[in-house]
């Protein structure tokens, strides 16, 4: 049986970053714009409601993905988008509504990501993408993905916001983009585990997408461009759809 996740190519990473950015703008569109989380008449349970809505979508998408007999690019990326939108609202709920802060939320979620990878490795002997063929491996893959997407939102906010490292959205984007360049360099010029480098890049794309999404839709006074969350999300959906249609993706055949 072939893997049910795509080969890792440049197009894969471009779509992944667009999908994580969409997760940020789409999640904020529901909790902040539609439910009014940041207004004077904010809904007291906005982040929790958003997590519930996107959580249902996430579980349905994962169930359909696991039930599928082979790799379907559109289904795969819909599931990725589902993980990143629920990751956005869940991270905001944990760090803001519960009140453990960006640093506390980031450390907690990093522990969950590493714990999920360790559990996966101890159960199946590998966390390589090419092994994602059977339901058990797929469940580990999507659990790890969801945790990493949630971590990315908290980590991006921690690095960018004035209550954290205060690098600003553009500064944080340069930081996470630079980290991806270093990982790419390690891939081409070192013998570091390809599986380890894949997961490092996979995780780092999420905070990059989070800060780019915030750069697009946050107020100008806070360093953003103050674009419409709905318009930005729609544009990202179109861009992802065009790339999926133009570039044929094949299932992974080897370890990354």
Steps between C-alpha positions, in 0.01 A plus 500: 500500500631844409528776757191718543699822542677687217861500392689784663591747227532878473130520406415301813672759719343794317150356543576411862597861581192633319281251689645602837449867414140419406459326834592823676280733295213249483507425872515870587220575253265286708614577855599866460297636208180291497470436875658837589765369741701824482213749521344665801202265474723194462345158530637353826543156346618600152817294494327200656215515246751535216693199629178299516399590145839435346551195722194333347629580151841363596364166627279456194789581262738260676238222501443541125875518436564178693208323332631590152673214320770713337658843498272784386675841484185707556388289796848508652527879483146549626600294803817706546292819490262347756793430735637850467168680557419297810863549607456877480184517710621237748830679556320832551264334747787342696723809508235772535173363641660253743776752562822296509662747260695457179813361668306250710283398205802457273682279750191289564432451129865427419487224762186361333664502155813325625291257706287414197809435285655284774178301546479452122861383479470261794178354356602457135878536495503798263353847458597521133242640257528205263361269770166685520298230327285336767243644743720484810786687333253751355350569842846572639578719198189713538527520879858624467398738224218648707729550802767663280243735344380602845858549621573721200229753586613531862869517405439756225303724738767465768778609264305780331288663773609764750416266789760256364825560313343798318666445163188615317326304227756576229792436734352167607440408134868565423603291801289196412580538129870503586457185707343326198797608285739349756302175502508491119878554511535214746296280266725565199840526667495277809413142583255587777197268511265590215203400712612730781553788259159442342320528832707802602401678177140377527470649848676830418274571200211541743630798703619651171146473363359632829706819498443557127126462560518748787704736283219495245203555729613672819448879546759735355561639851619153603726453199253323270354595163138492624368309200160336514529155658228375268671636187843373607358155574320487165818600314698228679237238416521596132881489503504154660237368256695631200824336617324167562350511152817611319754274671422130515599352835591137552497292817827482694717204409802545725600631839557874533 
